[in-house]
Amino acid sequence: MESGVGIERLATRARVLVVDDDGLMRSFLEQALTRMGLTVQAEPSAEAALEAAGVFEPDLALLDVRLGGMDGITLLGRLATAVPDCNCIVMTAHGTIEIAIQAMKMGASDFLVKPFAVDALEVVVEKALGVARLKRENKRLRARLRRRSSAPCIVGKSRVMLQLQDLVRTVARSPATVLVEGESGTGKELIAQALHVWGPRKKGPFVKVNCAALPDGLMESELFGHDRGAFTGATGMLRGKFELADGGSLLLDEISEMEFVLQPKLLRSIQEKEFYRVGGSQPIQVDVRILATTNADLVSRVRDGMFREDLYYRLRVVPIQVPALRDRRDDIPLLAQHFLQTASAENGKVFEGIHKEAIARLMDYDWPGNVRELENMIQRAVVICPEAVIGHEHLLWDTPALPADRQAPKHQAFAAGRTLAVHPALPRTDGGALSALPDLPLRELERLWILRILEEEGGNKSRTARRLGINVRTIRNKLREWEDASHARAGALS
């Protein structure tokens, strides 16, 4: 298969380099290690081993101390520079054990005294490979922590993304409140993190609150904390997110889902830079920069009386719009390669790249789930692909990557991973008033009406909630309730 982007090879078996000038010993080691399920390369000299190591990239090397030409101890030091992650085991005769001890001081993980049995070889090799795996895992974890603590990786070279990065760098230096707007999955949280990391508060805390994830009634305590005895179950004092973010930035993710009754308290806290814990009597002053994200049309929510107009303007001091992936198609190959490298490292694989036909398929798709959907696509491909290159056959689509007239029918609403059929007798809204309603019980009418609006909004729960004037959590709860009822009916009939 012809590759289009990147580098790939599956690292399914540990690689062992054997260096011994005795042909019989090389053959013995090669056969024994191969039976252990390892990939083996045997070389007769230190010079040949060094030349092979750069290409073979061994996880483990077995080095005879006495070699013609460069000796094993010198080779040990050279391998440490050429292949830093390679563990080494030295092999020595009875009379040269002190040399083996010297090798251990130089970094060898273990040694074997010739002659040795296969059982002894297996024990030492398995121990050394276990240490090598731990080293690689620690290295991956440290790299992941560095990525999280350093500047976020905003991938994109398209004109719109370069302009966005310039804007973010400029706004990051300001203390102004920022509202990051964009569709779900576009990377709004990443932009908010960049605003924090690229600004003067980067050494302070970056605290996130998902306004859509908390049940009604718990958000106030989450934001502002509570004093002991403030309510049943408040057995101690709890510091809220505002307090934890003092000196740094507070991200209010999906701010459109915040309870309306809590919005005045949030507005006051932003304006006055102080708040009261739940059940508290003393104001607490904080120095916090407010960042907010939304995938909802807040103007419509203000117009519908679901979001306070004064809070909207307080949050939208500086608006930043994150483009949808379909509006930055030139970045798709770059993003796909970035996700391939990340997923490969997490799954212990190495790939040559993505086939050009697969890239073409990715470029032709409209990506309703945006960058998050692309990331999920590549992660799935990395898991299932048994080859050296990701092909189009390894792309499992959430929705068919086909022209609009061949995509999934739009009379289906997707909820909880299943397709729920909409009652054909229920009239369409088409943005206007209802005509006649079918003669059905009120609960059934409610169910069918919510599913109809969900269908018209393409399965988007946030937009459905806005049109119905209810909270998105209500939508989720009702879909879950109907799903559970459907399972119960199926169980009763089985």
Secondary structure, 3 states (H helix, E strand, C coil): CCCCEEEEECCCCCEEEEECCCHHHHHHHHHHHHHCCCEEEEECCHHHHHHHHHHHCCCEEEEECCCCCCCHHHHHHHHHHHCCCCEEEEEECHHHHHHHHHHHHCCCCEEEECCCCHHHHHHHHHHHHHHHHHHHHHHHHHHHHHHHHCCCCCCCCCHHHHHHHHHHHHHHCCCCCEEEECCCCCCHHHHHHHHHHCCCCCCCCEEEEECCCCCCCCHHHHHHEECCCCCCCCCCCEECHHHHCCCCEEEEECHHHCCHHHHHHHHHHHHHCEECCECCCCCEECCCEEEEEECCCHHHHHHCCCCCHHHHHHHCCEEEECCCHHHCHHHHHHHHHHHHHHHHHHHCCEEEEECHHHHHHHHHCCCCCHHHHHHHHHHHHHHHCCCCEECHHHCCCCCCCCCHHHCCCCCEEEECCEEEECCCCCCCCCCCCCCCCCCCCHHHHHHHHHHHHHHHCCCCHHHHHHHHCCCHHHHHHHHHHHHHHHHHHHHHHC
